[in-house]
Amino acid sequence: MRQQDEELDELSASVERIGGVGLTIHEELLAQEKIIDELGMEMDSTSNRLDFVQKKVAMVMKKAGVKGQIMMILFLVVLFIILFILVFLT
């Protein structure tokens, strides 16, 4: 009987440790779920803003016509070259 009591005490201690580990895992999963939810909300917000900007750019490109688009591309290429020179050659 005494040996069984000792074994049951050891088993009880093991079950308590496993329960503690389970609770720790549960808390960690809840924290990660919260982080993922926040990330999802930020992604939705960013996606909405990106859609808005894309619509505005499309509208500007449509209004600018072919000549305006070519001028914009040339301006951006010149700006890129200037920035490249400033970053890598200074």
C-alpha positions in Angstrom: 0.0 0.0 0.0 2.8 2.4 0.9 4.5 1.8 -2.5 1.2 2.4 -4.3 0.7 5.6 -2.3 4.3 6.8 -3.3 3.7 5.9 -6.9 0.3 7.8 -6.9 2.0 10.8 -5.3 4.7 10.7 -8.1 1.9 10.4 -10.7 0.0 13.3 -9.1 3.1 15.5 -9.2 3.7 14.5 -12.9 0.1 15.4 -13.8 0.4 18.7 -12.0 3.6 19.5 -14.0 1.9 18.5 -17.2 -1.0 20.7 -16.3 1.3 23.6 -15.7 2.9 23.1 -19.0 -0.5 22.9 -20.7 -1.5 26.2 -19.1 1.7 27.9 -20.2 1.1 26.6 -23.8 -2.4 27.9 -23.6 -1.3 31.4 -22.5 1.3 31.5 -25.2 -1.2 30.5 -27.9 -3.6 33.2 -26.7 -0.8 35.8 -26.9 0.1 34.7 -30.4 -3.6 34.7 -31.5 -3.8 38.3 -30.3 -0.7 39.3 -32.3 -2.0 37.6 -35.4 -5.4 39.4 -35.0 -3.6 42.7 -34.7 -1.5 41.9 -37.8 -4.6 41.0 -39.7 -6.2 44.3 -38.9 -3.0 46.2 -39.9 -2.9 44.2 -43.1 -6.6 45.1 -43.9 -5.9 48.8 -43.2 -2.8 48.8 -45.3 -4.6 47.0 -48.1 -7.3 49.6 -48.1 -4.8 52.4 -48.2 -2.9 50.7 -51.0 -6.2 50.3 -53.0 -6.9 54.0 -52.5 -3.4 55.0 -53.7 -3.6 52.7 -56.7 -6.9 54.3 -57.7 -5.5 57.8 -57.4 -2.4 56.8 -59.5 -4.6 55.2 -62.1 -6.7 58.4 -62.3 -3.6 60.6 -62.6 -2.1 58.4 -65.3 -5.4 58.4 -67.2 -5.6 62.2 -67.0 -1.9 62.7 -67.9 -2.2 60.8 -71.2 0.7 59.2 -73.1 2.9 62.3 -73.2 2.5 62.9 -69.4 3.3 59.3 -68.7 6.5 59.5 -70.6 7.5 62.7 -68.9 6.7 61.1 -65.5 8.8 58.0 -66.3 11.7 60.2 -67.5 11.5 62.3 -64.3 11.5 59.2 -62.1 14.5 57.7 -64.0 16.4 61.0 -63.6 15.5 61.1 -59.9 16.7 57.5 -59.5 20.0 58.3 -61.1 20.5 61.3 -58.9 19.7 59.3 -55.8 21.9 56.5 -56.9 24.8 58.9 -57.4 24.2 60.5 -54.0 24.0 57.2 -52.1 26.8 55.2 -53.7 29.3 57.8 -54.8 29.4 60.1 -51.8 
